[in-house]
Amino acid sequence: MDIGMLWFDNDPKSEVTAKISRATTYYRDKYGEEANLCFVHPSMINNGSIVKGNNRLQSGAVEVRTTQSILPNHLWIGVNGKIKPAGP
């Protein structure tokens, strides 16, 4: 994913799936595309609300990947395979 949106959600009462859902709704409304990939900090998926299928983590139609590069309570969300436009 070359293009994405950083989303911050520190609501302690919400599960990560609800946070991803809010972020994907905002992304669709703002950019007119459905997000299908989300990077989160590994600590955010420990509550079991993310479904593991086909060796992938999923939240609805969104593939979820973990990385230490994303801070807790942040989501990097966008479209997998989206290429950044070249030059000015």
N, C-alpha and C positions, 0 to 999 in steps of 0.2 A: 504494500500500500504506500504510494507516494504522496497522496493527498488525503487528508483527514481532518478531523475536528477534535480538539481537546475539550473534554467535558469534565466538570468538577461537581461531585455530589457527595457530601459528607453526612447525609441523613442517616443516623445510626439505626433508625427504625425500618429502613427500606432494605430489602434484599438486593443483591447485585443484579438479579434479573429485572427488577423494577427500575433500577438505575439505567440499565442498558435500554430498556423499553422507552424511558423518557428521552434518552439521548438519541435513539433512532428516530423517534417521532419528530424531535426538533430538527435533526439532520434532514429528514425527508421534506419537512416544511420549508426549511431554509434553502436547500440545494436542489430540490426536486428529484432526488435519487434515493433509492433504498440502500441504506448501509448494510453490509453483509459481513463485516469484519470488525472486531473490537479487541484491543489490547488492554489488559488490566494488570495490576500488581498481583502476584501470586497469593498474597494474603486475602484478597477479596473473594476467592472462590472456595474457601475452606468451609463455607456453611452448607454445601451440598445442594444448593438451588440451581447449579449449572448442570445440565444433562451431558453425560459422556456417551457418545455414540460414534461408531466407526473410528475409534481412536481420536476423536475430536471433541472439544468442549463446545456445546451449543447453548444458546439462549434464544429460543424461537428459531428464526431463520438466520440468526447472526452467529458466525463462528467466533469463538472466544479463545484468544491466546494470551498466555501470561508472559510477562517480562519484568525483570527488576528495573528496567529503564523508566517505567511508568510509576509515579508516586501513588501510594494508597489514596483511595477516594477519587482518583482521576481515571478517565477512560479515553483512549485514543480510538476514535471510531471513524469508519469510512468505507470505501468500496474496494474490495480486493481486486487487484489488477488494473486499477485506474492509473493511467500514466499522466504525469505532470506535463502540461504544454511546454514546448520548447521556445526559448528566446522571448524577446519583447514583442 
